[in-house]
Each structure stands twice: as C-alpha cells, then as structure tokens.
Amino acid sequence: MNDTMNQKEKVMGFIYVFLLFASVTTICCFLLFYYNSDFKGFSQKDFAIYKMDRIREYQHAQTKASVMVDSLYNKINQYNPGVQAVYEENDIKFMINTLKNVYEERAWDIRYKSFYHISEFYAMWFVDKKDLWGKQENIRKFRKNLEECEVGLLKNKNDLNNSLKR
C-alpha cells in the first residue's frame, strides 16, 4: 500500500489527520474549560481569595450562631417541664432546628458539622431534661403512694390488734 502512494499523498494524509486531531482537541478543550463554571484558572491568588471568602463566611455564620447557642443554652437551662408552656418547648425545638439548618445548608463544608453536633447535643439535653423530670415525678408519686400504703397498713394493723383484744 505504501508503494502505491507517492510522497505528496503521504504528506496530504498526514496534514489531514493532524488538522482533524488539532480541531477535535481544540473543541474538547474549549468545551471543557470555557463552559465549565467551576473552572477558576490556575491563579493561586484567585484560589487564596476564594478560600479567604469561605473562611470569612464561616466566621460570620459562627458569630451569628453563637448568639443562638447562648440563648438556647439559657432557655434549656431555665426550662421547667412541670410548667405547661408549649410555646417554650416549641421555641426551643425551633432554635435547635435552626441551628441544624446552618449545617444542612452547607453540608459539603466539614467545618459546619460542628453546628450539627451542637444541635444534637442540645436536643439530647432537652429530651433528657424532660425525661428526668418525668421520672422524678413518678418517684414522688410512688413515694406518696408508699406513705399512704404504710399509713393504711398501720391503721389496719391497729384495727386488727384492737379487734383481737376485745
């Protein structure tokens, strides 16, 4: 086959394949780099600015959430389950969910997971406080019932002793 092709045909075939390869490579690079919105170039300065913006955004979210964390701590600490105030309980649950949403909005950034852990901690503390109060109330009721039973038992014992003496 090479014997039948002259030098001019070989050069024209090489140029044709080279132009085809160059045009396909150019189109692929153009599509890959130009239409990719996440492509930031190779500049270290742009990367550093982007990173600083993300740090600043995290610090802003942290400052904003620290006020909420403090007020949530105070609300849970002062919460009395014996008082039937549904609005306080709903307010605490709303604040816990708001704190959890700070993480869920930016779940791709690992630093925001601390907000999730804080919200889970406060949710557990809130539930434990309500459970503890319920258990303490049950203990009080059982002690009261026990005292009433002891008084009744003593009364019945005295009545039995009095009836046997007669």
Summary of the structure (lengths in Angstrom):
residues: 166
radius of gyration: 38.1
end to end distance: 137.5
largest distance: 143.1
contacts: 357
relative contact order: 0.05
helix: 84%
strand: 0%
